[in-house]
Amino acid sequence: MRFELYKSSGKFRWRLVADNGEIIAQGQAYASKRKALQGSDLVRSAVDAPLLDLVPQSGGGPGPKSPVRKSGGGPGPK
């Protein structure tokens, strides 16, 4: 699983994606990237999944493709 941060219709959003590509969960539209990260952090604190930043860089290119943040270390598998 992984979390993705992306921009759609001028708003920032996050989604939780399964290994098979299926979207499991998604957050609301946020006015700022910081607020979207805070929203995803609330969910990520309970899930051990990396965040993949899909927001283009200021130069217009794609964001980094490797995980940029790890989760806060929620409970592990039982």
N, C-alpha and C positions, 0 to 999 in steps of 0.2 A: 504494500500500500504506500501511497504517497499523497501529500498535500500539494496542490498547485495554487499559485497566486497568479491571477490574470486580470486584464482590463477589458471591459465590454461596455459599449455605449457610454464611454467617458467615466465609468465607475469601476472601482476595484472590487474584486470578488475572490473568494477561495473556494476550492472544492476538494473533496477527498476521493481519490481514484483507486480502485482495486487493481491488483496486478494484471487482470485481464482487460483493463481499460474502462470498466464500468464505473460511472460516477455513483458513489455511495451516498455522499452528502455534499451540500453546497451552502455557502453563507449568503447573506443578503448583500445588496450593493452598498458599498462604502464610498464616501466622498474622497477619502485619502487612503494611500497605501498603508500608512501607519495604523489607521483604524481597522483595515482589513486584516493586517497582521495580528492585531490585538484580538479580533474576533476568532481568527484561526487558532491562536494560542490557547484560548479557552477550551477548545475542543482537543487540540494537540496535547494538552497537558494530561489528558486521559488516554492518549494513543501514542504509541512509539512509531512515528512515521516521519520521513524527511519532508522538507518543503522545497519544491522546485519553483524557482522564480521565472515566470513566463512573461513578465512585463518587459517590453522593449526598453533598451537603454536610451538615453537622451539623444544619441546619434541615430536612432531609428532601427538599429540592429536588434536581434533577439537578446533576451536576458541570458544570464548564465544557465547552462543546462545541467549543471551538477547541483546537488542539494546545497542550499546555502545556510540552513539552520536545522538543527536537530530538535526533537521534542524535549520538553522539560523533564522527561523521565517519569512518565505515568507508570501505573502498575504493569508489570510484565506478564507474559503468558502464565497461565495456571497449569 
